[in-house]
Amino acid sequence: MSKNIQIKLLISDAKIPQKQHSSDIGYDLSSIEEVKLPSKEVTLVHTGISISLPEGIAGFVLPRSGLATKHQITLINSPGLIDPGYTGEILVPLINHSNSDYLIDKHDRIAQLVLLSEEHVSFEVVDVLDDSKRSDKGFGSTG
């Protein structure tokens, strides 16, 4: 089932988020400007777009694996959450963990937008939770 998401281009040549492959979940977000990412610093990168999410849909901004593994560039607040009701510009706070400055060119893909549908739940207070194989073993318990 497909839903329409309203998008506003804040500058005429801003890129509409796109999937690279039909089976992808993430929509690539692109920079609208050339920007230098200084080593060990956080830089807000503009996408030139704003969106209006319907109630019950959340947008999550996630890092691109290529930037992270090849250049040590990721999001400082990963994932970044876009709630319904926020219609300002999508800004991407990138951090450069490397020892060298990095140049983002205009229209470079800088992050991914993943849309998730909320399921309304309620929380029930209980004295004992159902037992599971992992139970309370914590970090690293799955191997």
C-alpha positions as a printed NumPy array, in Angstrom:
array([[  0.   ,   0.   ,   0.   ],
       [  1.412,   3.367,  -0.993],
       [  0.942,   6.649,   0.872],
       [  1.592,  10.112,  -0.464],
       [  3.943,  12.274,   1.585],
       [  3.717,  15.991,   0.889],
       [  7.115,  17.543,   0.157],
       [  8.121,  21.161,  -0.308],
       [ 11.26 ,  22.036,  -2.252],
       [ 12.769,  25.002,  -0.441],
       [ 15.079,  25.646,  -3.373],
       [ 14.285,  24.747,  -6.963],
       [ 17.054,  22.181,  -7.462],
       [ 16.638,  20.346,  -4.132],
       [ 16.493,  16.576,  -4.599],
       [ 13.358,  14.612,  -3.791],
       [ 14.344,  11.631,  -1.593],
       [ 14.79 ,   8.533,  -3.746],
       [ 15.492,   4.845,  -3.362],
       [ 18.464,   3.509,  -5.298],
       [ 16.813,   0.075,  -5.715],
       [ 13.125,  -0.838,  -5.71 ],
       [ 13.643,  -3.191,  -2.749],
       [ 15.359,  -0.524,  -0.593],
       [ 13.633,   0.75 ,   2.544],
       [ 15.638,   3.982,   2.864],
       [ 15.175,   7.077,   0.71 ],
       [ 18.427,   8.962,   0.113],
       [ 18.637,  12.541,   1.368],
       [ 20.953,  14.874,  -0.54 ],
       [ 22.845,  18.043,   0.279],
       [ 21.788,  21.268,  -1.443],
       [ 25.211,  22.836,  -1.064],
       [ 28.893,  22.18 ,  -1.081],
       [ 30.038,  22.023,   2.532],
       [ 33.279,  21.165,   4.283],
       [ 33.021,  18.762,   7.221],
       [ 35.949,  19.653,   9.492],
       [ 37.703,  16.783,  11.245],
       [ 36.209,  15.893,  14.646],
       [ 33.355,  18.431,  14.294],
       [ 29.592,  18.389,  13.744],
       [ 28.164,  20.248,  10.749],
       [ 24.482,  20.791,   9.953],
       [ 23.939,  19.978,   6.286],
       [ 20.88 ,  21.401,   4.504],
       [ 18.675,  19.213,   2.314],
       [ 16.466,  22.019,   0.964],
       [ 13.298,  20.013,   1.586],
       [ 10.567,  19.87 ,   4.166],
       [  7.879,  17.215,   4.441],
       [  4.486,  16.832,   6.064],
       [  4.042,  13.407,   7.592],
       [  0.526,  12.113,   8.235],
       [ -0.435,  11.237,  11.805],
       [  0.956,   7.831,  12.746],
       [  3.958,   8.033,  10.372],
       [  7.428,   8.806,  11.742],
       [ 10.505,   9.66 ,   9.709],
       [ 13.888,   8.393,  10.865],
       [ 17.074,   9.924,   9.449],
       [ 19.84 ,   7.307,   9.386],
       [ 23.499,   7.338,   8.33 ],
       [ 24.674,   6.082,   4.956],
       [ 26.875,   3.027,   5.418],
       [ 29.332,   4.081,   2.686],
       [ 30.075,   7.431,   4.312],
       [ 30.463,   5.748,   7.691],
       [ 32.743,   2.904,   6.629],
       [ 34.809,   4.656,   3.962],
       [ 35.089,   8.147,   5.485],
       [ 34.064,   7.834,   9.182],
       [ 31.162,  10.248,   8.691],
       [ 27.873,   9.562,  10.424],
       [ 24.983,  11.29 ,  12.181],
       [ 25.591,  12.669,  15.652],
       [ 21.989,  11.89 ,  16.69 ],
       [ 21.353,   8.645,  14.901],
       [ 18.588,   8.042,  14.347],
       [ 17.093,  11.492,  14.018],
       [ 13.335,  11.475,  14.471],
       [ 10.905,  13.532,  12.38 ],
       [  7.496,  13.595,  14.037],
       [  4.231,  14.393,  12.276],
       [  3.646,  18.084,  12.726],
       [  7.266,  19.115,  12.07 ],
       [  7.321,  20.777,   8.668],
       [ 10.628,  22.636,   8.823],
       [ 13.644,  21.884,   6.68 ],
       [ 15.222,  18.485,   7.16 ],
       [ 18.72 ,  19.205,   8.443],
       [ 21.315,  16.454,   8.804],
       [ 23.879,  16.831,  11.638],
       [ 26.932,  15.007,  10.313],
       [ 30.013,  14.312,  12.409],
       [ 33.395,  13.665,  10.838],
       [ 35.227,  11.166,  13.06 ],
       [ 38.263,  11.062,  10.755],
       [ 41.497,  13.042,  11.088],
       [ 40.923,  14.799,   7.747],
       [ 38.383,  17.34 ,   6.551],
       [ 35.821,  15.955,   4.105],
       [ 34.039,  17.805,   1.294],
       [ 30.352,  17.174,   0.604],
       [ 29.456,  18.237,  -2.927],
       [ 26.109,  19.702,  -3.907],
       [ 23.586,  16.88 ,  -4.425],
       [ 25.75 ,  14.256,  -2.652],
       [ 23.692,  11.647,  -0.835],
       [ 24.303,  12.287,   2.869],
       [ 21.742,  10.235,   4.834],
       [ 18.699,   8.017,   4.484],
       [ 15.079,   8.659,   5.404],
       [ 13.109,   5.645,   6.62 ],
       [  9.374,   5.978,   7.229],
       [  7.682,   3.863,   9.886],
       [  4.039,   3.506,  10.767],
       [  3.188,   3.719,  14.446],
       [  1.068,   1.062,  16.023],
       [ -0.921,   2.381,  18.959],
       [ -0.171,   0.336,  22.06 ],
       [ -0.913,   0.517,  25.741],
       [  1.389,  -0.599,  28.522],
       [  0.185,  -3.138,  31.064],
       [  2.001,  -3.275,  34.406],
       [  2.698,  -6.876,  35.477],
       [  4.67 ,  -8.495,  38.289],
       [  6.392, -11.093,  36.065],
       [  7.208, -11.051,  32.341],
       [  6.857, -14.112,  30.124],
       [ 10.074, -16.144,  30.017],
       [ 12.169, -16.17 ,  26.843],
       [ 15.374, -17.834,  25.642],
       [ 17.336, -14.58 ,  26.012],
       [ 15.468, -13.339,  29.076],
       [ 17.563, -10.772,  30.964],
       [ 21.017, -11.82 ,  29.675],
       [ 21.639,  -8.348,  28.189],
       [ 24.296,  -7.001,  25.822],
       [ 26.123,  -9.574,  23.725],
       [ 23.87 , -12.431,  24.8  ],
       [ 22.958, -13.384,  21.226],
       [ 26.501, -14.291,  20.238]])
